């Protein structure tokens, strides 16, 4: 799978570890920043989120992963883009909902909250959990109508 990934200064170490694991698993990983072994200054996350979301929307990446301190701001930014369904996942249960029910195409991780091993498990589950469809498809259709500015019934 083609995956675009980015992290601010808080998520840099975890991003580096995830890139290694994803590459070892056979995925094509596009590192969109921040870069370097040690970021000594604050890196703003909105441009990184926009870049990853743009890659997902234009098809150069099938999925995106964004890492921040809490992941809350990143989730807000990512979900500003029509067609992006970003899910902040802290555990395997929320990951299953994010993919299975909401068909998320961007995963947001909280680097200050998650242990590296837990983050790896979440990423693996997120990449392998299929969308369930059914009633959840109806709800996604309603979200897409809202994005187009239509009111649902």
GUPA-906062 format. One record per residue: residue number from 1; x, y, z of N, C-alpha, C in turn; residue in three letters. Coordinates in Angstrom, 1 decimal. Layout:
// GUPA-906062
  num      nx      ny      nz     cax     cay     caz      cx      cy      cz  residuo
  NUM       X       Y       Z       X       Y       Z       X       Y       Z      ALA
...
END
This chain:
// GUPA-906062
  num      nx      ny      nz     cax     cay     caz      cx      cy      cz  residuo
    1     0.8    -1.2     0.0     0.0     0.0     0.0     0.9     1.2     0.0      UNK
    2     0.5     2.3    -0.7     1.2     3.6    -0.7     0.6     4.4     0.5      UNK
    3     1.5     4.8     1.4     1.2     5.5     2.6     2.0     6.8     2.7      UNK
    4     1.3     8.0     2.8     2.0     9.2     3.1     2.0     9.4     4.6      UNK
    5     3.1     9.8     5.2     3.2    10.0     6.6     3.9    11.3     7.0      UNK
    6     3.4    11.9     8.0     4.1    13.1     8.5     3.9    13.2    10.0      UNK
    7     4.8    14.0    10.6     4.8    14.2    12.1     5.4    15.6    12.4      UNK
    8     4.8    16.2    13.4     5.4    17.4    13.9     6.6    17.0    14.9      UNK
    9     7.2    18.0    15.6     8.3    17.7    16.4     8.0    16.6    17.5      UNK
   10     6.7    16.6    18.0     6.4    15.6    19.0     6.3    14.2    18.5      UNK
   11     6.1    14.0    17.2     5.9    12.6    16.7     7.1    12.1    15.8      UNK
   12     8.1    12.9    15.8     9.2    12.6    14.9     9.8    11.2    15.2      UNK
   13    10.2    10.9    16.4    10.8     9.6    16.8     9.8     8.4    16.4      UNK
   14     8.6     8.6    16.8     7.6     7.5    16.5     7.4     7.4    15.0      UNK
   15     7.4     8.5    14.3     7.2     8.4    12.8     8.4     7.6    12.2      UNK
   16     9.6     7.9    12.6    10.8     7.2    12.1    10.7     5.7    12.4      UNK
   17    10.2     5.3    13.5    10.0     3.9    13.9     8.9     3.3    13.0      UNK
   18     7.8     4.0    12.8     6.7     3.4    12.0     7.1     3.3    10.5      UNK
   19     7.9     4.2    10.0     8.4     4.1     8.6     9.2     2.8     8.5      UNK
   20    10.0     2.5     9.4    10.8     1.3     9.3     9.9     0.1     9.3      UNK
   21     9.0     0.0    10.2     8.1    -1.1    10.3     7.2    -1.3     9.1      UNK
   22     6.7    -0.1     8.6     5.8    -0.2     7.4     6.6    -0.6     6.1      UNK
   23     7.8    -0.1     6.0     8.7    -0.5     4.9     9.0    -2.0     5.0      UNK
   24     9.4    -2.5     6.2     9.6    -3.9     6.4     8.4    -4.8     6.0      UNK
   25     7.2    -4.2     6.2     6.0    -5.0     5.9     5.6    -4.9     4.4      UNK
   26     6.5    -4.2     3.6     6.2    -4.1     2.2     5.5    -3.0     1.6      UNK
   27     5.2    -2.0     2.5     4.5    -0.8     2.1     5.4     0.2     1.5      UNK
   28     4.9     1.0     0.6     5.7     2.2     0.0     5.3     3.4     0.9      UNK
   29     6.3     3.9     1.5     6.1     5.0     2.5     6.7     6.3     2.0      UNK
   30     5.9     7.4     1.9     6.3     8.7     1.5     6.4     9.6     2.7      UNK
   31     7.6     9.8     3.2     7.8    10.7     4.4     7.7    12.1     4.0      UNK
   32     6.6    12.8     4.5     6.3    14.2     4.1     6.9    15.2     5.1      UNK
   33     7.6    14.7     6.1     8.2    15.6     7.1     7.6    15.4     8.5      UNK
   34     8.0    16.1     9.5     9.3    16.8     9.6    10.4    15.7     9.5      UNK
   35    11.6    16.3     9.2    12.7    15.4     9.0    13.8    15.7    10.0      UNK
   36    14.7    14.8    10.1    15.9    15.0    10.9    15.9    14.1    12.1      UNK
   37    17.0    13.8    12.7    17.1    12.9    13.8    16.6    13.6    15.1      UNK
   38    16.8    14.9    15.1    16.3    15.6    16.3    15.8    17.0    15.9      UNK
   39    14.6    17.2    16.0    14.0    18.5    15.7    14.1    19.3    17.0      UNK
   40    14.9    20.4    16.9    15.1    21.3    18.0    14.2    22.4    18.1      UNK
   41    13.4    22.7    17.1    12.4    23.7    17.2    11.0    23.2    16.9      UNK
   42    10.0    24.0    17.2     8.6    23.6    17.0     8.3    23.5    15.5      UNK
   43     7.7    22.5    15.1     7.2    22.3    13.7     5.7    22.4    13.7      UNK
   44     5.1    23.3    13.0     3.7    23.5    12.9     3.1    22.3    12.1      UNK
   45     2.0    21.8    12.6     1.4    20.6    12.0     0.4    20.9    10.9      UNK
   46    -0.3    22.1    10.8    -1.2    22.3     9.7    -0.7    22.0     8.3      UNK
   47     0.5    22.6     8.0     1.0    22.3     6.6     1.3    20.8     6.4      UNK
   48     1.7    20.1     7.4     2.0    18.7     7.3     0.7    17.9     7.0      UNK
   49    -0.3    18.3     7.8    -1.6    17.6     7.6    -2.1    17.9     6.2      UNK
   50    -2.0    19.1     5.7    -2.5    19.5     4.4    -1.8    18.7     3.3      UNK
   51    -0.5    18.5     3.5     0.3    17.8     2.5    -0.1    16.3     2.5      UNK
   52    -0.2    15.7     3.6    -0.6    14.3     3.7    -2.0    14.1     3.1      UNK
   53    -3.0    15.0     3.5    -4.3    14.9     2.9    -4.4    15.1     1.4      UNK
   54    -3.6    16.0     1.0    -3.5    16.3    -0.5    -3.0    15.0    -1.2      UNK
   55    -2.0    14.3    -0.7    -1.5    13.1    -1.3    -2.6    12.0    -1.3      UNK
   56    -3.4    11.9    -0.3    -4.5    10.9    -0.3    -5.6    11.3    -1.3      UNK
   57    -5.9    12.6    -1.3    -7.0    13.1    -2.2    -6.6    13.0    -3.7      UNK
   58    -5.3    13.2    -4.0    -4.9    13.2    -5.4    -4.5    11.7    -5.9      UNK
   59    -4.5    10.8    -4.9    -4.3     9.4    -5.3    -2.8     9.0    -5.3      UNK
   60    -1.9     9.9    -4.9    -0.5     9.5    -4.9    -0.3     8.6    -3.6      UNK
   61    -1.2     8.7    -2.7    -1.1     7.8    -1.5    -2.5     7.2    -1.3      UNK
   62    -2.6     5.9    -1.0    -3.9     5.3    -0.7    -4.4     5.6     0.7      UNK
   63    -3.5     5.8     1.6    -3.8     6.2     3.0    -2.8     7.2     3.5      UNK
   64    -3.1     7.9     4.6    -2.2     8.8     5.2    -2.2     8.6     6.7      UNK
   65    -1.0     8.9     7.3    -0.8     8.8     8.8    -0.2    10.1     9.2      UNK
   66    -0.7    10.7    10.3    -0.2    11.9    10.8     0.0    11.7    12.3      UNK
   67     1.1    12.2    12.8     1.4    12.1    14.2     1.7    13.5    14.8      UNK
   68     1.1    13.7    16.0     1.3    14.9    16.7     1.4    14.6    18.2      UNK
   69     1.4    15.6    19.0     1.5    15.4    20.5     0.2    14.7    21.0      UNK
   70    -0.9    15.4    20.9    -2.2    14.8    21.3    -2.9    14.3    20.1      UNK
   71    -2.7    14.7    18.9    -3.4    14.3    17.7    -4.7    15.1    17.5      UNK
   72    -5.1    15.9    18.5    -6.4    16.6    18.4    -6.4    17.6    17.3      UNK
   73    -5.4    18.5    17.3    -5.3    19.5    16.3    -5.1    18.9    14.9      UNK
   74    -4.3    17.9    14.8    -4.1    17.2    13.5    -5.5    16.7    13.0      UNK
   75    -6.2    16.1    13.9    -7.5    15.6    13.4    -8.5    16.7    12.9      UNK
   76    -8.5    17.8    13.6    -9.3    18.9    13.2    -8.9    19.4    11.8      UNK
   77    -7.5    19.6    11.6    -7.0    20.1    10.3    -7.4    19.1     9.2      UNK
   78    -7.1    17.8     9.4    -7.3    16.8     8.4    -8.8    16.8     8.0      UNK
   79    -9.7    16.8     8.9   -11.1    16.7     8.6   -11.7    18.0     8.0      UNK
   80   -10.9    19.0     7.7   -11.3    20.2     7.0   -11.3    19.9     5.5      UNK
   81   -10.7    18.9     5.1   -10.5    18.6     3.6   -11.6    17.6     3.2      UNK
   82   -12.4    18.1     2.2   -13.5    17.3     1.7   -12.9    16.0     1.1      UNK
   83   -13.5    14.9     1.6   -13.1    13.6     1.1   -12.1    12.9     2.1      UNK
   84   -11.6    13.6     3.1   -10.8    13.0     4.1   -11.6    12.7     5.3      UNK
   85   -11.4    11.5     5.8   -12.0    11.0     7.0   -10.9    10.5     7.9      UNK
   86   -10.5    11.5     8.8    -9.4    11.2     9.7    -9.9    10.8    11.0      UNK
   87    -9.3     9.7    11.5    -9.6     9.2    12.8    -8.5     9.2    13.8      UNK
   88    -8.7     9.8    15.0    -7.7     9.8    16.0    -7.9     8.5    16.8      UNK
   89    -6.9     7.6    16.8    -7.0     6.3    17.4    -6.0     6.1    18.6      UNK
   90    -6.6     5.8    19.7    -5.7     5.5    20.9    -5.6     4.1    21.3      UNK
   91    -6.4     3.2    20.7    -6.4     1.8    21.0    -7.0     1.0    19.9      UNK
   92    -7.0    -0.3    20.0    -7.5    -1.2    18.9    -9.0    -1.0    18.7      UNK
   93    -9.8    -0.8    19.8   -11.2    -0.6    19.6   -11.5     0.6    18.7      UNK
   94   -10.9     1.8    19.1   -11.2     3.0    18.3   -10.7     2.8    16.9      UNK
   95    -9.6     2.1    16.7    -9.1     1.8    15.4   -10.1     1.0    14.5      UNK
   96   -10.7     0.0    15.2   -11.7    -0.8    14.5   -12.9     0.0    14.0      UNK
   97   -13.3     0.9    14.9   -14.4     1.8    14.5   -14.0     2.7    13.4      UNK
   98   -12.8     3.3    13.5   -12.3     4.3    12.5   -12.3     3.7    11.1      UNK
   99   -11.8     2.4    11.0   -11.8     1.8     9.7   -13.1     1.1     9.3      UNK
  100   -13.5     0.2    10.2   -14.7    -0.6     9.9   -16.0     0.2     9.7      UNK
  101   -16.2     1.2    10.6   -17.5     1.9    10.5   -17.3     3.2     9.7      UNK
  102   -16.2     3.9     9.8   -16.0     5.2     9.2   -15.2     5.2     8.0      UNK
  103   -14.6     4.1     7.6   -13.8     4.0     6.4   -12.7     5.1     6.4      UNK
  104   -12.0     5.4     7.5   -11.1     6.4     7.6    -9.9     6.2     6.6      UNK
  105    -9.5     7.3     6.0    -8.4     7.2     5.1    -7.1     7.9     5.6      UNK
  106    -7.2     8.6     6.7    -6.1     9.1     7.4    -6.2     8.7     8.9      UNK
  107    -5.1     8.2     9.4    -4.9     7.8    10.8    -4.2     8.9    11.5      UNK
  108    -4.7     9.3    12.6    -4.0    10.3    13.5    -3.6     9.6    14.8      UNK
  109    -2.3     9.8    15.1    -1.8     9.1    16.3    -1.2    10.2    17.3      UNK
  110    -1.4    10.0    18.6    -1.0    10.9    19.6     0.4    10.4    20.2      UNK
  111     1.4    11.0    19.7     2.8    10.5    20.1     3.1    10.7    21.6      UNK
  112     2.4    11.6    22.2     2.7    11.8    23.7     1.8    10.9    24.5      UNK
  113     0.9    10.2    23.9     0.0     9.3    24.6     0.4     7.8    24.4      UNK
  114     0.8     7.4    23.2     1.0     6.1    22.8     2.4     5.6    23.0      UNK
  115     2.5     4.4    23.6     3.8     3.7    23.5     4.1     3.2    22.1      UNK
  116     5.3     3.1    21.7     5.6     2.8    20.3     5.0     1.4    19.9      UNK
  117     5.0     0.5    20.8     4.5    -0.8    20.5     3.0    -0.8    20.2      UNK
  118     2.3     0.0    21.0     0.9     0.2    20.8     0.6     0.9    19.5      UNK
  119     1.4     1.9    19.2     1.2     2.6    17.9     1.4     1.6    16.7      UNK
  120     2.4     0.8    16.8     2.6    -0.2    15.8     1.4    -1.1    15.6      UNK
  121     0.8    -1.6    16.7    -0.4    -2.4    16.7    -1.5    -1.7    16.0      UNK
  122    -1.7    -0.5    16.4    -2.8     0.3    15.9    -2.6     0.5    14.4      UNK
  123    -1.5     0.8    13.9    -1.2     1.0    12.5    -1.5    -0.3    11.7      UNK
  124    -1.0    -1.4    12.2    -1.3    -2.7    11.6    -2.8    -3.0    11.5      UNK
  125    -3.5    -2.8    12.6    -4.9    -3.0    12.6    -5.6    -2.1    11.6      UNK
  126    -5.2    -0.8    11.6    -5.9     0.2    10.7    -5.7    -0.1     9.3      UNK
  127    -4.5    -0.6     8.9    -4.2    -1.0     7.5    -4.9    -2.3     7.1      UNK
  128    -5.3    -3.1     8.0    -5.9    -4.4     7.6    -7.4    -4.5     7.9      UNK
  129    -8.0    -3.6     8.6    -9.4    -3.6     8.9   -10.2    -3.2     7.7      UNK
  130   -11.1    -4.0     7.2   -11.9    -3.6     6.0   -13.1    -2.7     6.5      UNK
  131   -13.6    -1.9     5.6   -14.8    -1.1     5.8   -16.0    -2.1     5.8      UNK
  132   -16.9    -2.0     6.7   -18.1    -2.9     6.8   -19.2    -2.7     5.8      UNK
  133   -19.3    -1.4     5.4   -20.4    -1.1     4.5   -21.8    -1.1     5.2      UNK
  134   -22.8    -1.5     4.5   -24.2    -1.5     5.1   -24.6    -0.2     5.7      UNK
  135   -25.1    -0.2     6.9   -25.6     1.0     7.6   -24.5     2.1     7.6      UNK
  136   -23.3     1.6     7.7   -22.1     2.6     7.8   -22.0     3.3     6.4      UNK
  137   -22.3     2.6     5.3   -22.2     3.3     4.0   -23.2     4.4     3.9      UNK
  138   -24.4     4.2     4.5   -25.5     5.2     4.5   -25.0     6.4     5.2      UNK
  139   -24.3     6.2     6.3   -23.9     7.3     7.1   -22.7     8.1     6.4      UNK
  140   -21.9     7.4     5.7   -20.8     8.1     5.0   -21.5     8.9     3.8      UNK
  141   -22.5     8.3     3.2   -23.2     9.1     2.2   -23.8    10.4     2.8      UNK
  142   -24.3    10.3     4.0   -24.8    11.5     4.7   -23.7    12.5     4.9      UNK
  143   -22.5    12.0     5.3   -21.3    12.9     5.6   -20.9    13.6     4.3      UNK
  144   -20.9    12.8     3.2   -20.5    13.4     1.9   -21.5    14.4     1.4      UNK
  145   -22.8    14.2     1.7   -23.8    15.2     1.4   -23.6    16.5     2.1      UNK
  146   -23.2    16.4     3.4   -22.9    17.6     4.2   -21.7    18.3     3.6      UNK
  147   -20.7    17.5     3.2   -19.5    18.2     2.6   -19.9    18.9     1.3      UNK
  148   -20.9    18.5     0.6   -21.4    19.2    -0.6   -22.3    20.3    -0.3      UNK
  149   -22.6    20.5     1.0   -23.5    21.6     1.4   -25.0    21.3     1.3      UNK
  150   -25.3    20.0     1.2   -26.7    19.6     1.2   -27.1    19.2     2.6      UNK
  151   -28.3    19.5     3.0   -28.8    19.0     4.3   -29.4    17.7     4.1      UNK
  152   -29.1    16.8     5.1   -29.8    15.5     5.1   -31.0    15.5     6.0      UNK
  153   -32.0    14.7     5.6   -33.2    14.7     6.1   -33.6    14.6     7.5      UNK
END
